[in-house]
Amino acid sequence: MPIIIELDVMLARRKMRSKELAERIGITEQNVSLLKSGKVKGVRFDTLEKICEALDCQPGDILIYETDSDA
């Protein structure tokens, strides 16, 4: 898939656990886990906004576009 989700990287940089992020943004730990693993087909902009606010980052810090030739 050409969109790579690097939520786990940003969580590590911020020294935050998935559980804490889930509590801050109001979603389940399981949904955070699904986002981290890239097993989702999409993410709502309001959820992305909350993630960026909680982690003090930009969407581009979490979502990376990679062409097939980059893989």
Backbone as a ProteinNet text record, in pm:
[ID]
protein_1_A
[PRIMARY]
MPIIIELDVMLARRKMRSKELAERIGITEQNVSLLKSGKVKGVRFDTLEKICEALDCQPGDILIYETDSDA
[TERTIARY]
85.6	0	90.1	59.2	147.3	141.3	40.5	34.1	84.2	189.6	248.7	211.7	162.1	124	236.2	293.8	405.1	364.3	245.6	196	283.5	327.6	412.9	544.3	598.5	722	698.8	587.4	558	528	459.9	434.5	566.9	659.6	790.6	865.9	860.3	928.7	873.1	743.2	677.4	674.1	730.4	732.3	591.2	499.6	359.7	315.3	235.2	180.9	49.4	14.2	-110.5	-230.5	-225.6	-335.9	-357.7	-249.5	-260.8	-316.8	-268.7	-321.4	-470	-508.7	-649.4	-736.5	-691.2	-766.4	-775.8	-665.8	-663.7	-755.2	-762.8	-840.5	-978.8	-1007	-1141.3	-1173.3	-1073.9	-1100.6	-1046	-1078.7	-1033.6	-887.3	-824.3	-686.3	-677.6	-780.9	-782	-779.2	-852.9	-851.7	-716	-651	-515.3	-422.7	-437	-355.2	-376.5	-502.1	-531.4	-469	-473.3	-409.8	-258.6	-197.6	-52.9	-10.6	-90.1	-54.1	-87.2	-162.4	-199.1	-313.2	-385.3	-494.9	-628.3	-623.1	-744.9	-748.8	-867.6	-884.2	-889.4	-908.3	-916	-916.9	-901.4	-906.5	-983.8	-1071.4	-1150.5	-1059.9	-1089	-1008	-1015.2	-1129.8	-1137.9	-1051.3	-1041.6	-954.3	-808.3	-774.7	-638.5	-600.6	-695.2	-672.2	-642	-719.5	-698.7	-563.7	-526.3	-397.3	-284.3	-294.2	-189.2	-181.7	-296.1	-298.4	-233.1	-269.3	-216	-66	-18.5	123.2	204.9	138.1	204.4	284.8	211.3	276.8	185.5	233.4	158.3	114.6	7.7	-34.1	78.9	165.4	277.6	381.4	376.4	465.8	416.6	288.6	225.5	197.4	154.4	117.4	224.1	280.5	387.8	338.6	355.7	322.5	447.4	438.7	551.7	507.2	570.9	535.7	584.8	532.6	573.2	721.8	780.4	923.1	1008.7	949.5	1022.3	1032.4	941.7	935	1048.5
-117.4	0	123.6	220.7	337.1	434.9	424.3	510.6	430.7	480.2	415	497	428.6	495.6	475.7	584.7	578.4	632	594.6	637.2	582.3	458.2	397.7	474.5	525.2	603.9	733.3	801	927.7	904.2	795.2	762.4	740.7	672.2	648.5	779.4	866.7	996.2	1080.3	1068.1	1146.2	1072	951.1	866.6	850.4	816.4	799.6	658.3	600.5	467.2	479.9	373.9	370.3	395.6	340.2	355.9	503.5	576.6	718.7	797.5	765.9	833.4	805.9	681.3	643.8	723	734.8	810.2	957.9	1015.1	1157.4	1191.7	1100.7	1134.2	1070.7	985.2	929.3	815.4	730.5	609	490.9	370.8	252.4	222.3	151.2	107	18.2	-61.1	-149.8	-69.2	42.2	125.5	192.4	231.6	285.6	177.6	55.8	-55.3	-80.6	-74.3	-93	17.8	140	251.6	230.2	190.6	168.6	61	-42.9	-154.6	-128.1	-21.6	8.9	-76.1	-141.2	-229.1	-155.4	-28.6	49.8	100.2	121.6	172.8	324.5	385.2	530.1	578.4	708	771	901.4	927.3	1051	1169.9	1281.3	1400.6	1448.7	1435.5	1480	1391.6	1262.5	1173.6	1208.6	1232.6	1272	1403.2	1495.6	1623.3	1601.7	1515.1	1487.3	1419.3	1327.8	1260.5	1362.6	1448.9	1550.3	1646.9	1681.1	1769.9	1701.3	1575	1501.9	1477.5	1455.1	1424.4	1546.2	1660.3	1783.8	1760.8	1717.6	1688.1	1728.1	1708.4	1735.3	1602.1	1600.8	1476	1408.7	1488	1432.9	1362.8	1385.2	1313.3	1171.1	1148.9	1019.7	942.3	1013.1	950.6	978.3	873	884.4	822.5	895.7	841.1	784	657.9	589.8	524.2	559.7	496.5	352.8	274	133.2	119.6	213.6	206.4	236.8	303.8	333.4	210.8	117.5	1.9	-95.4
0	0	0	-83.7	-94.2	23.5	111.2	229	349.2	411	527.3	650.6	753.4	877.7	978.4	1023.9	1118.2	1255.1	1298.1	1428.3	1540.3	1525.6	1627.8	1645	1535	1541	1619.3	1589.8	1657.2	1805.6	1837.5	1977.6	2051.4	1989	2051.3	2070.8	1971.5	1983.1	2097.1	2119.6	2224.7	2357.3	2357.8	2478.3	2536.1	2446.8	2485.3	2447.5	2531.6	2504.8	2428.2	2359.4	2283.3	2373.8	2494.4	2588.8	2622.2	2645.1	2677.3	2558.8	2438.8	2319.5	2303.6	2320.3	2307.9	2404.7	2528.1	2628.8	2592.4	2543.1	2508.7	2391.6	2293.8	2174.1	2170.6	2267.9	2279.4	2184.7	2156	2079.6	2159.2	2117.1	2190	2159.5	2252.1	2230.2	2106.3	2084.2	1967.6	1838.1	1834.4	1714.4	1694.9	1802.9	1791.9	1736.7	1785.2	1738.4	1589.3	1545.4	1403.3	1319.2	1369.7	1299.1	1290.1	1401.5	1404.8	1305.9	1294.2	1206.9	1060.6	1032.9	895.1	842.8	932.2	891.7	880.5	850.9	832.4	688.8	638.8	502.8	499.1	614.7	620.1	763.7	777.2	909	893.5	988	982.2	1011.4	944.8	965.8	1109.9	1174.1	1313.8	1404.5	1373.8	1449.9	1423.3	1297.9	1262.7	1331.7	1336.8	1405.1	1553	1618.2	1760.2	1784.6	1694.5	1706.9	1696.5	1596.3	1576.4	1694.6	1749.2	1865.7	1985.9	2009.8	2125.3	2112.9	1991.2	1970.1	1927.9	1915.7	1872.9	1745.1	1640	1513	1397.5	1277.7	1155.9	1094.3	1012.3	947.3	869.4	809.1	733.4	819.5	949.7	1040.9	1066.1	1037.1	1064.4	936.2	833.2	705.6	601.5	546.8	447.3	317	206.7	75.9	13.2	-27.5	-88.1	-217.2	-326.4	-454.6	-455.9	-545.9	-555.9	-582.7	-655.9	-685.3	-562.4	-459.7	-335.3	-245.6	-262.1	-170.8	-191.7
[MASK]
+++++++++++++++++++++++++++++++++++++++++++++++++++++++++++++++++++++++

